[in-house]
Amino acid sequence: MASVSQNGRRARRPWTAQDQIFAEVAAACGVSCREIAKVLKRDPSVVRSHLDHRVATKRATKNIRWRESNPQYYTNWVQRNRERKRENEQLWAKNNPEKVRQKIRRWRNVNPEWYRLYCQAHPDVIRENSRRRNVRKRAARRQSLHPVTRAQIDARFALWNNRCAFCGVDAAHERNHGRKRLAVEHVLALANGGLDEKSNLVPACTGCNSSKSDSLVEDWYLQQPWFTEARWRKIQRHCPSAVVGQLPLSLAA
């Protein structure tokens, strides 16, 4: 049964990564947008907009220009449809987590003092976030059959030549944000039930570590511009307990 929002409108089903992969493969094989829409049970215009990014960009630019030329109309519309606007923003943020992170990152670069001031103003929030992460790490370590040691972490870093397992940069690269050492990344996040074991660890730059967060590795990594098949295969080979059951069939074969 389709979900219904508070204002009585039917909530739109989010466009998933699986939908995008299926649509792109089918379109490459010559299947029309109308036939793809029938299989996905969606409107053909939705499929077409996700397949042709230029059309979506052109449409978004046209909407922005119209809003700028009609500021009062848009202001009145927002006042009448606050709940609908909030739902649209939440749906967009849910479907575009990487864009949300990039937007936050750009804002932080423009406002470098923000995080320091935020930490000073909200010490309880920072303390609680650290406590939750430490609790997850301790729980994962207790559940691990072979808890990881410092020597094993060093060995895992050497396995990737002290480079990020995802994008391939070293610790001196700007993506590591000035840190002297790469971060220890859990391929299957602790928040998703991952364990603090050797087979679940890879080195990662600060950029990849914060961008991935607790996302499933295939949902996040396959969408990155620096994705390579060779690095993905290496992660699969050396992290079997972390990626089993998460891989698309096309890559698991």
Protein Blocks (a to p, Z undefined) as FASTA:
>chain_A
ZZddfkopacdddddfklmmmmmmmmmnopafklmmmmnopafklmmmmmmmmlmmmmmm
mmmmmmmmmmmlmmmmmmmmmmmmmmmmmmmmmmmmmlmmmmmmmmmmmmmmlmmmmmmm
mmmlmmmmmmmmmmmmmmmmmmpmbdcdfklmmmmmmmnoopafklopafkbmklnopab
dcdddfbafklopacdfklgccddfklmmmnmmacfklmmmmpfkbcfklmmmmmmmmmm
lmgokacfklmZZ
